[in-house]
Amino acid sequence: MILKKNLVFLGMMGSGKSSIGYLVSKKLNFIFADVDNLIEEESGIIISEIFKRKGESYFRNLEEKITLKALKGVNKIISLGGGGFINDKIRGEVLINHFSFWLNWDESILLKRIKGSKKRPLAFQSTDQEIKQLIKKRTKIYSKAQFKINCNKLTKTEIVKKIIQIYELN
C-alpha cells in the first residue's frame, strides 16, 4: 500500500468535520481521529467542562499538544476542532504536510446548527451576532486550507465523493 498524506478536515463547529471525516475514513480504509474526542479521552472530561473548570487558554494548549500528536503518521483522517486551525503551529503543520479540506457552509446554516448547543462552549451562551462574528473571523483563516468544499447544496454522500475525488487526483 502506498503511504499518502493525511486528510485534515477543518471548519466551524457544526460543519460536519467528524461525520464526513468518519465516512471518508471508511471509504479509504484510513484511521480516523477526531481531535475533540481525543481531548475528552485524554482529559477524562467533556470539552464544555474543560472550558468551565480550566478556561479556554488551558483548552487551547491541550488542543495543540493533542492535535500535533494526532497529525503524526500517514494514511489518517483527522477532524480538527472548530478552533484548531486558528492555532499557528497546527495550521503550519497541516498546510505543509497534509491535505486540508475546509467544509464551508453558509452562515445561516451554521447558525442553525450550533445555536444554543451545550456541547459547544463558544456558542452556547452567544448571541446570533456573536456567532456570526466568530464565523466571519474564522473564515479568513479557514480560507487558507488547500481545498474548499462548498457544502450547502450537497448531501453527505456527495461531499464524501468530492473529497475522495480531489484526494485521488493529488
KOLVEXPA-27688 format. One record per residue: x, y, z of N, C-alpha, C, CB in turn. Coordinates in steps of 0.001 Angstrom, whole numbers, padded with zeros to 6 digits, always signed. Glycine has a CB too. Layout:
BEGIN
XYZXYZXYZXYZ
...
***
This chain:
BEGIN
+000836-001191+000000+000000+000000+000000+000875+001247+000000-000948+000002+001214
+000536+002181-000835+001269+003441-000905+000872+004314+000280+000994+004176-002250
+001877+004846+000955+001592+005736+002072+001351+007132+001535+002748+005733+003103
+000220+007693+001903-000136+009026+001425-000352+009965+002599-001395+008972+000545
-000326+011242+002281-000549+012266+003302-001906+012084+003976-000454+013665+002683
-001983+012580+005181-003248+012590+005916-004210+013598+005299-003011+012919+007405
-005489+013357+005502-006521+014321+005144-006980+014973+006440-007724+013641+004375
-006998+016284+006466-007377+017019+007664-008607+017861+007353-006206+017909+008171
-009652+017689+008162-010893+018433+007976-010960+019573+008969-012116+017513+008128
-011309+020745+008434-011426+021917+009288-012668+022696+008900-010167+022806+009189
-013075+023562+009791-014261+024378+009567-014929+024681+010894-015243+023673+008615
-015990+025436+010809-016719+025833+012003-017302+024625+012724-017827+026810+011643
-017560+024809+014012-018314+023800+014745-019634+023604+013990-018555+024228+016260
-020081+022379+013918-021328+022101+013223-021197+021948+011719-022289+023173+013509
-019956+021979+011201-019785+021885+009743-019731+020445+009233-018521+022606+009330
-019677+019482+010140-019682+018083+009723-018308+017444+009643-020338+017967+008408
-017314+018063+010266-015951+017531+010195-015866+016092+010701-015005+018413+010997
-016527+015816+011797-016463+014472+012377-017221+013450+011538-017021+014485+013791
-018442+013777+011151-019236+012795+010398-018665+012574+008993-020702+013258+010302
-018255+013636+008326-017663+013497+006983-016309+012783+007093-017491+014902+006296
-015511+013174+008065-014205+012536+008271-014339+011041+008486-013490+013161+009458
-015290+010663+009304-015517+009240+009574-015902+008498+008293-016615+009062+010641
-016823+009081+007523-017273+008439+006285-016130+008305+005271-018429+009238+005667
-015302+009338+005150-014159+009284+004234-013167+008214+004704-013461+010676+004140
-012960+008131+006020-012014+007134+006548-012470+005711+006220-011860+007296+008074
-013768+005473+006253-014307+004143+005921-014066+003830+004445-015828+004067+006245
-014295+004816+003574-014126+004618+002128-012659+004367+001764-014654+005842+001358
-011752+005091+002415-010330+004969+002085-009611+003927+002942-009649+006312+002246
-010324+003400+003928-009749+002433+004871-008551+003047+005614-009314+001142+004125
-008737+004284+006080-007736+005010+006850-008186+005055+008311-007522+006453+006280
-007242+005298+009185-007546+005506+010603-008247+006862+010736-006236+005447+011492
-009274+006928+011573-009983+008189+011806-009680+008697+013206-011511+008010+011614
-009328+009968+013299-009072+010601+014599-009849+011909+014683-007547+010854+014810
-010706+012003+015670-011459+013224+015943-010780+013903+017125-012986+012923+016241
-010182+015059+016886-009392+015732+017918-010222+016034+019166-008802+017024+017364
-011461+016470+018994-012295+016742+020170-012474+015487+021029-013667+017280+019736
-012680+014348+020385-012799+013085+021133-011496+012718+021827-013221+011950+020197
-010377+012936+021130-009065+012639+021733-008825+013506+022966-007931+012861+020704
-009228+014763+022902-009068+015678+024039-009904+015178+025221-009487+017133+023647
-011132+014787+024947-012009+014291+026017-011475+012991+026609-013437+014077+025486
-010938+012103+025762-010366+010845+026257-009160+011113+027145-009965+009934+025084
-008268+011983+026670-007041+012245+027433-007311+012982+028745-006071+013055+026589
-008247+013932+028720-008508+014723+029924-009494+014047+030875-009036+016085+029535
-010287+013132+030337-011269+012433+031159-012544+013227+031417-010651+012071+032459
-012666+014402+030787-013889+015206+030922-014277+015798+029569-013694+016337+031971
-015546+016168+029440-016012+016726+028170-015502+018161+027992-017555+016693+028099
-015418+018577+026747-014837+019875+026416-015533+021038+027122-014889+020089+024925
-016853+021008+027181-017549+022118+027854-017124+022223+029320-019080+021930+027761
-016825+021086+029948-016346+021096+031345-014919+021638+031439-016406+019674+031945
-014090+021309+030456-012716+021837+030439-012785+023364+030386-011897+021269+029213
-013635+023896+029494-013797+025350+029376-014264+025932+030708-014805+025704+028247
-015257+025277+031314-015849+025783+032552-014854+025757+033709-017084+024966+032914
-014148+024638+033852-013262+024459+035002-011892+025113+034842-013078+023002+035262
-011346+025038+033614-009954+025460+033441-009775+026619+032467-009137+024300+032973
-010811+026941+031702-010738+028091+030792-010291+027737+029379-009804+029114+031353
-010515+028692+028489-010207+028466+027069-008704+028333+026822-010768+029609+026222
-007899+029116+027522-006455+029079+027317-005900+027679+027614-005762+030130+028204
-006313+027099+028736-005897+025738+029086-006318+024765+027986-006503+025311+030449
-007580+024904+027538-008100+024026+026489-007271+024142+025215-009566+024356+026192
-006955+025361+024789-006207+025569+023539-004809+024953+023614-006098+027070+023226
-004156+025023+024771-002842+024385+024940-002947+022870+024816-002233+024758+026303
-003966+022308+025442-004210+020874+025370-004533+020464+023927-005364+020472+026321
-005365+021266+023273-005747+021008+021880-004509+020988+020974-006754+022078+021387
-003612+021940+021174-002388+022000+020354-001560+020737+020518-001543+023229+020729
-001319+020362+021756-000488+019187+022050-001108+017920+021431-000322+019010+023590
-002382+017720+021648-003059+016513+021175-003189+016503+019651-004442+016399+021819
-003463+017659+019058-003591+017741+017597-002266+017441+016914-004092+019128+017178
-001186+018049+017371+000125+017828+016750+000527+016358+016852+001198+018721+017413
+000185+015732+017938+000456+014297+018107-000393+013469+017127+000167+013860+019574
-001672+013823+016986-002590+013099+016086-002158+013215+014627-004022+013632+016244
-001505+014325+014273-001110+014559+012887+000111+013733+012464-000820+016027+012686
+000783+013110+013410+001946+012292+013069+001476+011043+012318+002751+011901+014352
+002300+010587+011407+001967+009385+010647+001298+009725+009324+001062+008480+011466
+000853+008692+008637+000227+008855+007320-001023+007975+007245+001230+008491+006173
-001759+008141+006147-002978+007361+005912-003979+007508+007052-002630+005891+005723
-004156+008747+007486-005104+009040+008560-006053+010145+008116-004362+009449+009858
-007211+010151+008725-008179+011227+008562-008268+011899+009920-009596+010701+008057
-008033+013197+009948-008083+013925+011219-009128+015033+011124-006687+014516+011581
-010039+015009+012073-011059+016045+012183-010619+016995+013292-012485+015432+012476
-010282+018226+012906-009868+019231+013895-011080+019761+014641-009110+020395+013216
-010827+020305+015816-011862+021064+016495-012068+022356+015717-011484+021347+017990
-013191+023025+015926-013505+024247+015186-012434+025319+015266-014781+024809+015683
-011742+025400+016403-010706+026424+016579-009299+025929+016328-010779+026977+017952
-009136+024659+016027-007804+024079+015868-006946+024751+014810-007932+022645+015537
-007531+025037+013668-006784+025602+012536-006397+027064+012783-007615+025496+011252
-006996+027674+013809-006675+029052+014166-005269+029111+014783-007736+029626+015152
-004864+028018+015423-003559+027909+016062-002452+027899+014993-003487+026626+016939
-001475+028792+015125-000400+028918+014129+000397+027629+013929+000542+030023+014538
+000741+026943+015021+001543+025709+014914+000754+024614+014204+001984+025220+016316
-000505+024467+014592-001355+023439+013968-001541+023771+012488-002743+023340+014690
-001895+025015+012192-002123+025425+010806-000867+025213+009967-002560+026900+010744
+000287+025597+010492+001553+025420+009766+001807+023956+009444+002721+025981+010581
+001651+023109+010427+001850+021659+010231+000882+021116+009187+001666+020898+011564
-000383+021481+009298-001408+020986+008374-001111+021446+006942-002813+021471+008812
-000796+022722+006765-000586+023254+005416+000667+022707+004743-000505+024755+005469
+001686+022395+005521+002943+021912+004948+002902+020407+004655+004101+022224+005894
+002324+019625+005548+002484+018172+005469+001222+017349+005218+003083+017711+006705
+000085+017990+005038-001170+017244+004924-002074+017864+003863-001896+017202+006278
-003111+017140+003474-004154+017700+002619-005209+018303+003535-004774+016611+001660
-005527+019566+003338-006508+020226+004216-007789+020532+003446-005920+021531+004812
-008907+020176+004052-010222+020376+003456-011077+021231+004378-010911+019025+003173
-011501+022384+003885-012395+023263+004627-013824+022931+004231-012071+024767+004357
-014616+022487+005201-016034+022218+004972-016772+023531+005211-016578+021060+005914
-017100+024198+004125-017671+025538+004189-019192+025509+004005-017031+026431+003128
-019878+026255+004847-021343+026362+004807-021739+027831+004908-022001+025533+005959
-022912+028154+004412-023457+029497+004607-023629+029756+006103-024815+029665+003857
-023425+031001+006466-023562+031437+007855-024913+031033+008460-023390+032949+007942
-025980+031185+007700-027326+030886+008229-027473+029406+008589-028404+031279+007200
-026879+028530+007792-026939+027088+008076-026137+026774+009336-026401+026262+006872
-024944+027331+009423-024103+027099+010606-024788+027615+011865-022730+027777+010437
-025381+028786+011767-026061+029391+012910-027144+028451+013445-026676+030753+012517
-027937+027900+012539-028996+026957+012943-028415+025723+013618-029832+026535+011727
-027298+025240+013099-026694+024013+013609-026077+024168+014997-025645+023537+012654
-025531+025340+015278-024755+025476+016516-025429+026296+017610-023447+026090+016203
-026443+027050+017263-027105+027936+018231-027582+027170+019467-028293+028645+017573
-027144+027607+020623-027620+027046+021879-027135+025646+022199-029073+027040+021873
-026168+025129+021442-025673+023778+021704-024822+023761+022964-024864+023254+020507
-025221+022949+023915-024471+022835+025169-023107+022187+024942-025271+022024+026197
-022966+021454+023848-021704+020793+023507-020657+021786+023019-021937+019731+022443
-021091+022971+022656-020183+023933+022025-020025+025162+022922-020708+024348+020620
-018998+025154+023776-018837+026209+024778-018778+027624+024211-017603+025955+025557
-018198+027805+023035-018094+029158+022488-019412+029653+021911-017024+029205+021420
-020359+028749+021683-021628+029153+021071-022798+029110+022040-021929+028272+019893
-022673+028355+023109-023803+028086+023996-024507+029346+024478-023337+027300+025179
-023759+030295+024976-024396+031498+025510-024142+032726+024642-023904+031761+026915
-023793+032488+023390-023523+033598+022473-024784+034030+021747-022449+033206+021462
-024829+035293+021402-025942+035814+020597-025679+035441+019139-026100+037382+020765
-026705+035565+018310-026543+035308+016875-025420+036175+016314-027866+035578+016114
-025402+037435+016732-024392+038375+016237-022983+037940+016635-024673+039784+016770
-022819+037461+017851-021501+036999+018308-021056+035755+017526-021535+036690+019825
-021974+034858+017250-021647+033663+016468-021280+034068+015037-022841+032661+016465
-022028+035005+014471-021722+035489+013112-020325+036111+013061-022781+036524+012651
-019960+036850+014104-018625+037465+014173-017537+036387+014221-018515+038392+015414
-017787+035339+015008-016839+034234+015123-016672+033547+013763-017313+033215+016196
-017781+033315+013074-017742+032693+011744-016922+033561+010787-019184+032484+011188
-017186+034851+010799-016501+035789+009904-014992+035799+010180-017083+037212+010068
-014641+035851+011448-013239+035892+011855-012506+034600+011437-013135+036097+013386
-013140+033467+011716-012507+032190+011407-012458+031898+009914-013232+031081+012111
-013443+032385+009165-013485+032157+007722-012219+032651+007036-014701+032841+007117
-011694+033773+007491-010460+034322+006913-009304+033333+007055-010097+035660+007589
-009279+032633+008160-008196+031674+008406-008503+030337+007713-007993+031458+009935
-009749+029884+007798-010125+028631+007127-009842+028696+005633-011608+028323+007362
-009952+029883+005054-009773+030041+003606-008350+029708+003154-010119+031465+003193
-007424+029548+004089-006045+029173+003756-005914+027675+003472-005105+029567+004896
-006962+026913+003748-006926+025465+003505-006653+025194+002033-008258+024796+003937
-006064+024061+001773-005724+023674+000403-006973+023507-000472-004920+022375+000412
-008019+022919+000103-009245+022672-000660-010455+023203+000103-009414+021163-000951
-011339+023863-000619-012571+024395-000026-013737+023606-000612-012732+025948-000300
-014535+023022+000256-015711+022277-000179-016945+023099+000206-015753+020831+000464
-017654+023602-000788-018903+024318-000518-019999+023270-000342-019257+025335-001681
-020439+023118+000879-021317+022007+001245-022811+022313+001167-020994+021569+002620
-023197+023569+001004-024596+023989+001116-025601+023123+000373-024722+025369+000631
-025300+022800-000860-026278+022093-001694-025918+020628-001902-026402+022776-003038
-024992+020118-001100-024536+018739-001268-025025+017848-000138-023019+018689-001344
-025266+016585-000464-025583+015590+000572-024256+015125+001175-026412+014365-000020
-024322+014413+002291-023105+013859+002891-022371+012978+001883-023443+013049+004166
-023120+012149+001177-022531+011243+000188-021801+012021-000903-023617+010356-000437
-022394+013111-001360-021768+013929-002399-020509+014626-001890-022758+014965-002919
-020546+015071-000647-019373+015720-000043-018227+014709+000034-019710+016284+001384
-018532+013508+000524-017522+012445+000655-016930+012114-000715-018142+011169+001297
-017785+011953-001698-017359+011612-003067-016420+012693-003621-018596+011445-004001
-016791+013940-003426-015997+015077-003913-014611+015084-003256-016732+016415-003629
-014562+014862-001947-013293+014851-001209-012401+013721-001707-013545+014704+000309
-012961+012545-001886-012181+011396-002346-011658+011638-003758-013032+010112-002303
-012462+012228-004625-012020+012551-005987-010830+013510-005948-013182+013170-006806
-010923+014547-005141-009828+015521-005018-008575+014815-004486-010236+016705-004075
-008751+014012-003464-007618+013318-002835-006927+012389-003830-008091+012514-001606
-007710+011643-004586-007131+010680-005516-006410+011349-006681-008208+009769-006046
-006758+012589-006986-006080+013327-008059-004760+013955-007598-007000+014414-008598
-004567+013985-006291-003355+014628-005767-002381+013629-005286-003679+015575-004659
***
